[in-house]
Amino acid sequence: MSILCRILTLYAWVLGAGLILFLFYIARFYEKKYAELYQDVPRRKTYYRFFLVSAVFFLLSAGRYALFLNRFAGDVGGDLSLFIGGGILVWVAYHLQQMMTGGHE
């Protein structure tokens, strides 16, 4: 039963990292398309590379939880990795949303 829980934990976190990777591709596309369409306007960045950094932090925490613990919380390293990855993800996703919808920064 323990192995099944670990496999399901990794599966869920890999799916989450896949969604972050999808956001990475959207941000990269939008930055390139924005530069192409608005050549006379100063270039705006979506910071799409930070989506990958966030995904790496999430996968690190998933690995710690799946390999070393049988519960979701309680590991300082895993919790810290989740906090850092989540903070980066919130920041860069908000920035992308503001840029795509024409919000003011």
Biopython code that builds the backbone (N, CA, C, O; Angstrom):
import numpy as np
from Bio.PDB.StructureBuilder import StructureBuilder

atoms = [
    (1, "MET", "N", (0.818, -1.191, 0.000)),
    (1, "MET", "CA", (0.000, 0.000, 0.000)),
    (1, "MET", "C", (0.863, 1.256, 0.000)),
    (1, "MET", "O", (0.492, 2.265, -0.600)),
    (2, "SER", "N", (1.997, 1.200, 0.662)),
    (2, "SER", "CA", (2.893, 2.340, 0.735)),
    (2, "SER", "C", (3.438, 2.701, -0.649)),
    (2, "SER", "O", (3.558, 3.879, -0.986)),
    (3, "ILE", "N", (3.764, 1.692, -1.439)),
    (3, "ILE", "CA", (4.293, 1.942, -2.780)),
    (3, "ILE", "C", (3.220, 2.572, -3.669)),
    (3, "ILE", "O", (3.519, 3.464, -4.463)),
    (4, "LEU", "N", (1.990, 2.119, -3.544)),
    (4, "LEU", "CA", (0.898, 2.692, -4.321)),
    (4, "LEU", "C", (0.692, 4.167, -3.974)),
    (4, "LEU", "O", (0.476, 4.990, -4.865)),
    (5, "CYS", "N", (0.758, 4.499, -2.700)),
    (5, "CYS", "CA", (0.622, 5.901, -2.276)),
    (5, "CYS", "C", (1.748, 6.751, -2.846)),
    (5, "CYS", "O", (1.517, 7.880, -3.277)),
    (6, "ARG", "N", (2.944, 6.223, -2.852)),
    (6, "ARG", "CA", (4.082, 6.965, -3.393)),
    (6, "ARG", "C", (3.942, 7.172, -4.897)),
    (6, "ARG", "O", (4.241, 8.254, -5.403)),
    (7, "ILE", "N", (3.498, 6.164, -5.603)),
    (7, "ILE", "CA", (3.312, 6.285, -7.049)),
    (7, "ILE", "C", (2.220, 7.299, -7.364)),
    (7, "ILE", "O", (2.378, 8.112, -8.274)),
    (8, "LEU", "N", (1.123, 7.262, -6.631)),
    (8, "LEU", "CA", (0.047, 8.221, -6.861)),
    (8, "LEU", "C", (0.475, 9.641, -6.514)),
    (8, "LEU", "O", (0.060, 10.590, -7.179)),
    (9, "THR", "N", (1.294, 9.799, -5.486)),
    (9, "THR", "CA", (1.816, 11.117, -5.136)),
    (9, "THR", "C", (2.676, 11.675, -6.266)),
    (9, "THR", "O", (2.510, 12.824, -6.676)),
    (10, "LEU", "N", (3.586, 10.861, -6.761)),
    (10, "LEU", "CA", (4.422, 11.307, -7.874)),
    (10, "LEU", "C", (3.597, 11.602, -9.115)),
    (10, "LEU", "O", (3.858, 12.577, -9.819)),
    (11, "TYR", "N", (2.607, 10.768, -9.387)),
    (11, "TYR", "CA", (1.752, 10.974, -10.560)),
    (11, "TYR", "C", (1.030, 12.316, -10.478)),
    (11, "TYR", "O", (0.982, 13.049, -11.466)),
    (12, "ALA", "N", (0.480, 12.643, -9.338)),
    (12, "ALA", "CA", (-0.240, 13.905, -9.181)),
    (12, "ALA", "C", (0.697, 15.096, -9.345)),
    (12, "ALA", "O", (0.333, 16.084, -9.983)),
    (13, "TRP", "N", (1.883, 15.018, -8.785)),
    (13, "TRP", "CA", (2.812, 16.141, -8.895)),
    (13, "TRP", "C", (3.387, 16.272, -10.292)),
    (13, "TRP", "O", (3.674, 17.384, -10.734)),
    (14, "VAL", "N", (3.562, 15.169, -10.993)),
    (14, "VAL", "CA", (4.028, 15.250, -12.380)),
    (14, "VAL", "C", (2.950, 15.885, -13.259)),
    (14, "VAL", "O", (3.269, 16.645, -14.173)),
    (15, "LEU", "N", (1.681, 15.582, -12.992)),
    (15, "LEU", "CA", (0.605, 16.252, -13.722)),
    (15, "LEU", "C", (0.592, 17.751, -13.440)),
    (15, "LEU", "O", (0.385, 18.556, -14.349)),
    (16, "GLY", "N", (0.812, 18.123, -12.184)),
    (16, "GLY", "CA", (0.893, 19.543, -11.845)),
    (16, "GLY", "C", (2.051, 20.229, -12.541)),
    (16, "GLY", "O", (1.914, 21.351, -13.029)),
    (17, "ALA", "N", (3.184, 19.561, -12.586)),
    (17, "ALA", "CA", (4.340, 20.124, -13.301)),
    (17, "ALA", "C", (4.057, 20.225, -14.797)),
    (17, "ALA", "O", (4.545, 21.140, -15.460)),
    (18, "GLY", "N", (3.275, 19.294, -15.328)),
    (18, "GLY", "CA", (2.870, 19.373, -16.734)),
    (18, "GLY", "C", (2.010, 20.593, -17.013)),
    (18, "GLY", "O", (2.143, 21.220, -18.063)),
    (19, "LEU", "N", (1.135, 20.932, -16.088)),
    (19, "LEU", "CA", (0.329, 22.141, -16.245)),
    (19, "LEU", "C", (1.201, 23.391, -16.192)),
    (19, "LEU", "O", (0.967, 24.349, -16.929)),
    (20, "ILE", "N", (2.200, 23.379, -15.328)),
    (20, "ILE", "CA", (3.120, 24.518, -15.269)),
    (20, "ILE", "C", (3.915, 24.607, -16.571)),
    (20, "ILE", "O", (4.180, 25.706, -17.056)),
    (21, "LEU", "N", (4.292, 23.479, -17.132)),
    (21, "LEU", "CA", (4.991, 23.464, -18.410)),
    (21, "LEU", "C", (4.104, 24.031, -19.517)),
    (21, "LEU", "O", (4.595, 24.725, -20.407)),
    (22, "PHE", "N", (2.810, 23.741, -19.469)),
    (22, "PHE", "CA", (1.868, 24.306, -20.427)),
    (22, "PHE", "C", (1.829, 25.830, -20.303)),
    (22, "PHE", "O", (1.804, 26.526, -21.318)),
    (23, "LEU", "N", (1.824, 26.355, -19.087)),
    (23, "LEU", "CA", (1.882, 27.803, -18.883)),
    (23, "LEU", "C", (3.192, 28.381, -19.400)),
    (23, "LEU", "O", (3.215, 29.496, -19.921)),
    (24, "PHE", "N", (4.272, 27.637, -19.262)),
    (24, "PHE", "CA", (5.568, 28.056, -19.789)),
    (24, "PHE", "C", (5.480, 28.265, -21.297)),
    (24, "PHE", "O", (5.957, 29.275, -21.816)),
    (25, "TYR", "N", (4.872, 27.312, -21.998)),
    (25, "TYR", "CA", (4.751, 27.439, -23.450)),
    (25, "TYR", "C", (3.845, 28.598, -23.848)),
    (25, "TYR", "O", (4.117, 29.275, -24.840)),
    (26, "ILE", "N", (2.792, 28.836, -23.109)),
    (26, "ILE", "CA", (1.915, 29.973, -23.391)),
    (26, "ILE", "C", (2.682, 31.282, -23.212)),
    (26, "ILE", "O", (2.600, 32.169, -24.062)),
    (27, "ALA", "N", (3.418, 31.404, -22.122)),
    (27, "ALA", "CA", (4.172, 32.630, -21.855)),
    (27, "ALA", "C", (5.262, 32.853, -22.896)),
    (27, "ALA", "O", (5.477, 33.982, -23.337)),
    (28, "ARG", "N", (5.944, 31.794, -23.287)),
    (28, "ARG", "CA", (6.986, 31.930, -24.300)),
    (28, "ARG", "C", (6.396, 32.354, -25.636)),
    (28, "ARG", "O", (6.953, 33.215, -26.318)),
    (29, "PHE", "N", (5.272, 31.753, -26.014)),
    (29, "PHE", "CA", (4.600, 32.135, -27.247)),
    (29, "PHE", "C", (4.158, 33.590, -27.209)),
    (29, "PHE", "O", (4.334, 34.327, -28.179)),
    (30, "TYR", "N", (3.579, 34.002, -26.075)),
    (30, "TYR", "CA", (3.064, 35.359, -25.973)),
    (30, "TYR", "C", (4.196, 36.381, -26.032)),
    (30, "TYR", "O", (4.036, 37.434, -26.650)),
    (31, "GLU", "N", (5.324, 36.096, -25.410)),
    (31, "GLU", "CA", (6.445, 37.039, -25.467)),
    (31, "GLU", "C", (6.968, 37.185, -26.887)),
    (31, "GLU", "O", (7.245, 38.298, -27.333)),
    (32, "LYS", "N", (7.106, 36.083, -27.598)),
    (32, "LYS", "CA", (7.581, 36.149, -28.987)),
    (32, "LYS", "C", (6.570, 36.844, -29.884)),
    (32, "LYS", "O", (6.952, 37.651, -30.732)),
    (33, "LYS", "N", (5.286, 36.543, -29.714)),
    (33, "LYS", "CA", (4.256, 37.164, -30.538)),
    (33, "LYS", "C", (4.139, 38.658, -30.232)),
    (33, "LYS", "O", (3.926, 39.460, -31.140)),
    (34, "TYR", "N", (4.276, 39.032, -28.970)),
    (34, "TYR", "CA", (4.211, 40.437, -28.578)),
    (34, "TYR", "C", (5.353, 41.215, -29.227)),
    (34, "TYR", "O", (5.133, 42.316, -29.732)),
    (35, "ALA", "N", (6.558, 40.670, -29.224)),
    (35, "ALA", "CA", (7.708, 41.330, -29.833)),
    (35, "ALA", "C", (7.529, 41.440, -31.343)),
    (35, "ALA", "O", (7.977, 42.408, -31.958)),
    (36, "GLU", "N", (6.882, 40.458, -31.930)),
    (36, "GLU", "CA", (6.667, 40.462, -33.377)),
    (36, "GLU", "C", (5.605, 41.477, -33.782)),
    (36, "GLU", "O", (5.767, 42.174, -34.784)),
    (37, "LEU", "N", (4.532, 41.567, -33.024)),
    (37, "LEU", "CA", (3.425, 42.453, -33.380)),
    (37, "LEU", "C", (3.703, 43.914, -33.040)),
    (37, "LEU", "O", (3.312, 44.812, -33.785)),
    (38, "TYR", "N", (4.367, 44.148, -31.936)),
    (38, "TYR", "CA", (4.593, 45.516, -31.472)),
    (38, "TYR", "C", (6.084, 45.834, -31.497)),
    (38, "TYR", "O", (6.725, 45.963, -30.454)),
    (39, "GLN", "N", (6.621, 45.958, -32.709)),
    (39, "GLN", "CA", (8.053, 46.174, -32.849)),
    (39, "GLN", "C", (8.477, 47.575, -32.434)),
    (39, "GLN", "O", (9.622, 47.772, -32.029)),
    (40, "ASP", "N", (7.579, 48.554, -32.525)),
    (40, "ASP", "CA", (7.930, 49.921, -32.175)),
    (40, "ASP", "C", (7.794, 50.208, -30.677)),
    (40, "ASP", "O", (8.260, 51.243, -30.201)),
    (41, "VAL", "N", (7.164, 49.306, -29.939)),
    (41, "VAL", "CA", (6.964, 49.458, -28.494)),
    (41, "VAL", "C", (8.133, 48.774, -27.775)),
    (41, "VAL", "O", (8.612, 47.738, -28.236)),
    (42, "PRO", "N", (8.600, 49.341, -26.648)),
    (42, "PRO", "CA", (9.660, 48.636, -25.900)),
    (42, "PRO", "C", (9.231, 47.222, -25.531)),
    (42, "PRO", "O", (8.082, 46.973, -25.167)),
    (43, "ARG", "N", (10.174, 46.320, -25.634)),
    (43, "ARG", "CA", (9.878, 44.898, -25.411)),
    (43, "ARG", "C", (9.479, 44.629, -23.966)),
    (43, "ARG", "O", (10.137, 45.087, -23.032)),
    (44, "ARG", "N", (8.398, 43.883, -23.796)),
    (44, "ARG", "CA", (7.944, 43.476, -22.467)),
    (44, "ARG", "C", (8.222, 41.997, -22.300)),
    (44, "ARG", "O", (8.022, 41.208, -23.224)),
    (45, "LYS", "N", (8.675, 41.634, -21.143)),
    (45, "LYS", "CA", (9.028, 40.243, -20.870)),
    (45, "LYS", "C", (7.938, 39.566, -20.056)),
    (45, "LYS", "O", (7.301, 40.185, -19.204)),
    (46, "THR", "N", (7.737, 38.283, -20.336)),
    (46, "THR", "CA", (6.807, 37.479, -19.548)),
    (46, "THR", "C", (7.530, 36.662, -18.484)),
    (46, "THR", "O", (6.887, 36.043, -17.637)),
    (47, "TYR", "N", (8.847, 36.654, -18.519)),
    (47, "TYR", "CA", (9.675, 35.881, -17.586)),
    (47, "TYR", "C", (9.282, 34.398, -17.607)),
    (47, "TYR", "O", (9.140, 33.758, -16.565)),
    (48, "TYR", "N", (9.115, 33.888, -18.801)),
    (48, "TYR", "CA", (8.618, 32.518, -18.950)),
    (48, "TYR", "C", (9.570, 31.473, -18.379)),
    (48, "TYR", "O", (9.122, 30.375, -18.046)),
    (49, "ARG", "N", (10.829, 31.758, -18.256)),
    (49, "ARG", "CA", (11.776, 30.777, -17.720)),
    (49, "ARG", "C", (11.518, 30.467, -16.244)),
    (49, "ARG", "O", (11.879, 29.395, -15.758)),
    (50, "PHE", "N", (10.896, 31.405, -15.540)),
    (50, "PHE", "CA", (10.610, 31.173, -14.129)),
    (50, "PHE", "C", (9.526, 30.119, -13.916)),
    (50, "PHE", "O", (9.414, 29.557, -12.827)),
    (51, "PHE", "N", (8.726, 29.848, -14.950)),
    (51, "PHE", "CA", (7.770, 28.747, -14.837)),
    (51, "PHE", "C", (8.507, 27.424, -14.672)),
    (51, "PHE", "O", (8.063, 26.558, -13.917)),
    (52, "LEU", "N", (9.621, 27.259, -15.366)),
    (52, "LEU", "CA", (10.409, 26.033, -15.237)),
    (52, "LEU", "C", (11.060, 25.937, -13.860)),
    (52, "LEU", "O", (11.160, 24.852, -13.287)),
    (53, "VAL", "N", (11.501, 27.075, -13.334)),
    (53, "VAL", "CA", (12.090, 27.083, -11.988)),
    (53, "VAL", "C", (11.046, 26.635, -10.973)),
    (53, "VAL", "O", (11.340, 25.842, -10.079)),
    (54, "SER", "N", (9.831, 27.146, -11.115)),
    (54, "SER", "CA", (8.740, 26.756, -10.224)),
    (54, "SER", "C", (8.450, 25.259, -10.339)),
    (54, "SER", "O", (8.255, 24.585, -9.327)),
    (55, "ALA", "N", (8.421, 24.745, -11.557)),
    (55, "ALA", "CA", (8.160, 23.319, -11.756)),
    (55, "ALA", "C", (9.252, 22.465, -11.116)),
    (55, "ALA", "O", (8.964, 21.402, -10.565)),
    (56, "VAL", "N", (10.485, 22.916, -11.184)),
    (56, "VAL", "CA", (11.588, 22.173, -10.569)),
    (56, "VAL", "C", (11.416, 22.123, -9.057)),
    (56, "VAL", "O", (11.628, 21.075, -8.448)),
    (57, "PHE", "N", (11.033, 23.246, -8.440)),
    (57, "PHE", "CA", (10.803, 23.252, -6.995)),
    (57, "PHE", "C", (9.662, 22.308, -6.611)),
    (57, "PHE", "O", (9.755, 21.595, -5.611)),
    (58, "PHE", "N", (8.590, 22.304, -7.403)),
    (58, "PHE", "CA", (7.479, 21.405, -7.111)),
    (58, "PHE", "C", (7.898, 19.942, -7.256)),
    (58, "PHE", "O", (7.518, 19.106, -6.436)),
    (59, "LEU", "N", (8.662, 19.632, -8.272)),
    (59, "LEU", "CA", (9.107, 18.248, -8.458)),
    (59, "LEU", "C", (10.091, 17.821, -7.369)),
    (59, "LEU", "O", (10.086, 16.663, -6.951)),
    (60, "LEU", "N", (10.929, 18.742, -6.909)),
    (60, "LEU", "CA", (11.821, 18.426, -5.789)),
    (60, "LEU", "C", (11.027, 18.087, -4.533)),
    (60, "LEU", "O", (11.334, 17.118, -3.839)),
    (61, "SER", "N", (10.020, 18.880, -4.248)),
    (61, "SER", "CA", (9.215, 18.593, -3.054)),
    (61, "SER", "C", (8.425, 17.301, -3.232)),
    (61, "SER", "O", (8.260, 16.541, -2.278)),
    (62, "ALA", "N", (7.941, 17.048, -4.435)),
    (62, "ALA", "CA", (7.221, 15.798, -4.680)),
    (62, "ALA", "C", (8.139, 14.600, -4.478)),
    (62, "ALA", "O", (7.736, 13.584, -3.912)),
    (63, "GLY", "N", (9.372, 14.728, -4.945)),
    (63, "GLY", "CA", (10.330, 13.650, -4.754)),
    (63, "GLY", "C", (10.627, 13.399, -3.287)),
    (63, "GLY", "O", (10.731, 12.250, -2.857)),
    (64, "ARG", "N", (10.763, 14.471, -2.516)),
    (64, "ARG", "CA", (11.025, 14.312, -1.073)),
    (64, "ARG", "C", (9.857, 13.630, -0.385)),
    (64, "ARG", "O", (10.053, 12.741, 0.443)),
    (65, "TYR", "N", (8.638, 14.043, -0.725)),
    (65, "TYR", "CA", (7.476, 13.444, -0.076)),
    (65, "TYR", "C", (7.255, 12.001, -0.514)),
    (65, "TYR", "O", (6.899, 11.149, 0.300)),
    (66, "ALA", "N", (7.464, 11.730, -1.794)),
    (66, "ALA", "CA", (7.212, 10.375, -2.290)),
    (66, "ALA", "C", (8.284, 9.382, -1.843)),
    (66, "ALA", "O", (7.985, 8.213, -1.602)),
    (67, "LEU", "N", (9.519, 9.838, -1.734)),
    (67, "LEU", "CA", (10.601, 8.911, -1.418)),
    (67, "LEU", "C", (10.890, 8.787, 0.069)),
    (67, "LEU", "O", (11.323, 7.731, 0.529)),
    (68, "PHE", "N", (10.655, 9.859, 0.831)),
    (68, "PHE", "CA", (11.071, 9.843, 2.230)),
    (68, "PHE", "C", (9.937, 9.827, 3.238)),
    (68, "PHE", "O", (10.145, 9.417, 4.380)),
    (69, "LEU", "N", (8.758, 10.255, 2.859)),
    (69, "LEU", "CA", (7.653, 10.348, 3.810)),
    (69, "LEU", "C", (6.415, 9.647, 3.277)),
    (69, "LEU", "O", (6.272, 9.454, 2.069)),
    (70, "ASN", "N", (5.541, 9.276, 4.161)),
    (70, "ASN", "CA", (4.266, 8.689, 3.766)),
    (70, "ASN", "C", (3.111, 9.669, 3.954)),
    (70, "ASN", "O", (1.951, 9.303, 3.766)),
    (71, "ARG", "N", (3.414, 10.879, 4.314)),
    (71, "ARG", "CA", (2.372, 11.887, 4.494)),
    (71, "ARG", "C", (2.699, 13.103, 3.641)),
    (71, "ARG", "O", (3.796, 13.212, 3.092)),
    (72, "PHE", "N", (1.729, 14.026, 3.535)),
    (72, "PHE", "CA", (1.896, 15.157, 2.629)),
    (72, "PHE", "C", (2.690, 16.305, 3.230)),
    (72, "PHE", "O", (3.366, 17.021, 2.491)),
    (73, "ALA", "N", (2.638, 16.505, 4.520)),
    (73, "ALA", "CA", (3.326, 17.632, 5.138)),
    (73, "ALA", "C", (4.193, 17.143, 6.292)),
    (73, "ALA", "O", (4.069, 16.006, 6.746)),
    (74, "GLY", "N", (5.060, 18.012, 6.747)),
    (74, "GLY", "CA", (5.877, 17.668, 7.893)),
    (74, "GLY", "C", (7.359, 17.675, 7.614)),
    (74, "GLY", "O", (8.152, 17.619, 8.554)),
    (75, "ASP", "N", (7.764, 17.741, 6.374)),
    (75, "ASP", "CA", (9.170, 17.790, 6.025)),
    (75, "ASP", "C", (9.540, 19.243, 5.740)),
    (75, "ASP", "O", (8.934, 19.881, 4.879)),
    (76, "VAL", "N", (10.517, 19.758, 6.449)),
    (76, "VAL", "CA", (10.887, 21.165, 6.309)),
    (76, "VAL", "C", (11.400, 21.454, 4.897)),
    (76, "VAL", "O", (11.023, 22.460, 4.295)),
    (77, "GLY", "N", (12.246, 20.591, 4.374)),
    (77, "GLY", "CA", (12.775, 20.791, 3.021)),
    (77, "GLY", "C", (11.687, 20.760, 1.962)),
    (77, "GLY", "O", (11.670, 21.596, 1.059)),
    (78, "GLY", "N", (10.785, 19.805, 2.069)),
    (78, "GLY", "CA", (9.687, 19.712, 1.111)),
    (78, "GLY", "C", (8.723, 20.878, 1.220)),
    (78, "GLY", "O", (8.256, 21.404, 0.210)),
    (79, "ASP", "N", (8.424, 21.284, 2.457)),
    (79, "ASP", "CA", (7.526, 22.422, 2.655)),
    (79, "ASP", "C", (8.151, 23.718, 2.150)),
    (79, "ASP", "O", (7.471, 24.542, 1.538)),
    (80, "LEU", "N", (9.429, 23.894, 2.404)),
    (80, "LEU", "CA", (10.119, 25.091, 1.933)),
    (80, "LEU", "C", (10.176, 25.122, 0.411)),
    (80, "LEU", "O", (10.006, 26.178, -0.200)),
    (81, "SER", "N", (10.412, 23.983, -0.192)),
    (81, "SER", "CA", (10.426, 23.896, -1.648)),
    (81, "SER", "C", (9.052, 24.213, -2.234)),
    (81, "SER", "O", (8.955, 24.901, -3.250)),
    (82, "LEU", "N", (7.998, 23.718, -1.603)),
    (82, "LEU", "CA", (6.639, 24.059, -2.047)),
    (82, "LEU", "C", (6.358, 25.543, -1.911)),
    (82, "LEU", "O", (5.748, 26.142, -2.796)),
    (83, "PHE", "N", (6.794, 26.142, -0.815)),
    (83, "PHE", "CA", (6.568, 27.562, -0.587)),
    (83, "PHE", "C", (7.289, 28.412, -1.629)),
    (83, "PHE", "O", (6.703, 29.341, -2.185)),
    (84, "ILE", "N", (8.542, 28.104, -1.895)),
    (84, "ILE", "CA", (9.317, 28.870, -2.874)),
    (84, "ILE", "C", (8.739, 28.681, -4.272)),
    (84, "ILE", "O", (8.552, 29.654, -5.003)),
    (85, "GLY", "N", (8.456, 27.438, -4.647)),
    (85, "GLY", "CA", (7.884, 27.176, -5.966)),
    (85, "GLY", "C", (6.528, 27.830, -6.147)),
    (85, "GLY", "O", (6.233, 28.360, -7.218)),
    (86, "GLY", "N", (5.699, 27.799, -5.109)),
    (86, "GLY", "CA", (4.389, 28.432, -5.185)),
    (86, "GLY", "C", (4.477, 29.939, -5.269)),
    (86, "GLY", "O", (3.713, 30.566, -6.002)),
    (87, "GLY", "N", (5.408, 30.532, -4.522)),
    (87, "GLY", "CA", (5.593, 31.980, -4.593)),
    (87, "GLY", "C", (6.050, 32.434, -5.962)),
    (87, "GLY", "O", (5.555, 33.431, -6.489)),
    (88, "ILE", "N", (6.995, 31.706, -6.543)),
    (88, "ILE", "CA", (7.464, 32.033, -7.888)),
    (88, "ILE", "C", (6.330, 31.873, -8.891)),
    (88, "ILE", "O", (6.156, 32.715, -9.772)),
    (89, "LEU", "N", (5.561, 30.801, -8.761)),
    (89, "LEU", "CA", (4.462, 30.549, -9.689)),
    (89, "LEU", "C", (3.390, 31.625, -9.598)),
    (89, "LEU", "O", (2.884, 32.078, -10.625)),
    (90, "VAL", "N", (3.040, 32.035, -8.399)),
    (90, "VAL", "CA", (2.028, 33.090, -8.242)),
    (90, "VAL", "C", (2.517, 34.387, -8.864)),
    (90, "VAL", "O", (1.771, 35.054, -9.581)),
    (91, "TRP", "N", (3.761, 34.746, -8.595)),
    (91, "TRP", "CA", (4.302, 35.997, -9.131)),
    (91, "TRP", "C", (4.318, 35.997, -10.658)),
    (91, "TRP", "O", (3.830, 36.939, -11.282)),
    (92, "VAL", "N", (4.872, 34.952, -11.258)),
    (92, "VAL", "CA", (5.030, 34.950, -12.712)),
    (92, "VAL", "C", (3.689, 34.748, -13.419)),
    (92, "VAL", "O", (3.490, 35.286, -14.508)),
    (93, "ALA", "N", (2.771, 33.989, -12.831)),
    (93, "ALA", "CA", (1.444, 33.822, -13.439)),
    (93, "ALA", "C", (0.648, 35.123, -13.370)),
    (93, "ALA", "O", (-0.064, 35.464, -14.315)),
    (94, "TYR", "N", (0.762, 35.848, -12.263)),
    (94, "TYR", "CA", (0.079, 37.139, -12.154)),
    (94, "TYR", "C", (0.650, 38.130, -13.164)),
    (94, "TYR", "O", (-0.095, 38.874, -13.801)),
    (95, "HIS", "N", (1.971, 38.136, -13.305)),
    (95, "HIS", "CA", (2.604, 39.023, -14.282)),
    (95, "HIS", "C", (2.145, 38.687, -15.702)),
    (95, "HIS", "O", (1.853, 39.587, -16.490)),
    (96, "LEU", "N", (2.081, 37.411, -16.026)),
    (96, "LEU", "CA", (1.617, 36.990, -17.345)),
    (96, "LEU", "C", (0.159, 37.376, -17.568)),
    (96, "LEU", "O", (-0.201, 37.852, -18.644)),
    (97, "GLN", "N", (-0.668, 37.174, -16.567)),
    (97, "GLN", "CA", (-2.087, 37.531, -16.686)),
    (97, "GLN", "C", (-2.247, 39.031, -16.894)),
    (97, "GLN", "O", (-3.064, 39.453, -17.713)),
    (98, "GLN", "N", (-1.488, 39.839, -16.173)),
    (98, "GLN", "CA", (-1.558, 41.292, -16.340)),
    (98, "GLN", "C", (-1.111, 41.705, -17.737)),
    (98, "GLN", "O", (-1.701, 42.600, -18.341)),
    (99, "MET", "N", (-0.099, 41.072, -18.236)),
    (99, "MET", "CA", (0.417, 41.417, -19.570)),
    (99, "MET", "C", (-0.563, 40.995, -20.656)),
    (99, "MET", "O", (-0.770, 41.726, -21.625)),
    (100, "MET", "N", (-1.166, 39.817, -20.498)),
    (100, "MET", "CA", (-2.076, 39.308, -21.533)),
    (100, "MET", "C", (-3.396, 40.061, -21.557)),
    (100, "MET", "O", (-4.012, 40.179, -22.616)),
    (101, "THR", "N", (-3.841, 40.568, -20.426)),
    (101, "THR", "CA", (-5.130, 41.261, -20.391)),
    (101, "THR", "C", (-4.982, 42.777, -20.454)),
    (101, "THR", "O", (-5.978, 43.496, -20.378)),
    (102, "GLY", "N", (-3.761, 43.268, -20.590)),
    (102, "GLY", "CA", (-3.552, 44.697, -20.689)),
    (102, "GLY", "C", (-3.667, 45.426, -19.375)),
    (102, "GLY", "O", (-3.944, 46.625, -19.349)),
    (103, "GLY", "N", (-3.457, 44.715, -18.277)),
    (103, "GLY", "CA", (-3.518, 45.322, -16.949)),
    (103, "GLY", "C", (-2.339, 46.256, -16.716)),
    (103, "GLY", "O", (-1.330, 46.191, -17.418)),
    (104, "HIS", "N", (-2.479, 47.099, -15.749)),
    (104, "HIS", "CA", (-1.422, 48.050, -15.425)),
    (104, "HIS", "C", (-0.525, 47.491, -14.339)),
    (104, "HIS", "O", (-0.991, 46.893, -13.369)),
    (105, "GLU", "N", (0.775, 47.698, -14.523)),
    (105, "GLU", "CA", (1.742, 47.226, -13.527)),
    (105, "GLU", "C", (2.457, 48.385, -12.916)),
    (105, "GLU", "O", (3.314, 48.197, -12.053)),
]
sb = StructureBuilder()
sb.init_structure("model")
sb.init_model(0)
sb.init_chain("A")
sb.init_seg("    ")
for serial, (resi, resn, name, xyz) in enumerate(atoms, 1):
    if name == "N":
        sb.init_residue(resn, " ", resi, " ")
    sb.init_atom(name, np.array(xyz, "f"), 0.0, 1.0, " ", f" {name:<3s}", serial, name[0])
structure = sb.get_structure()
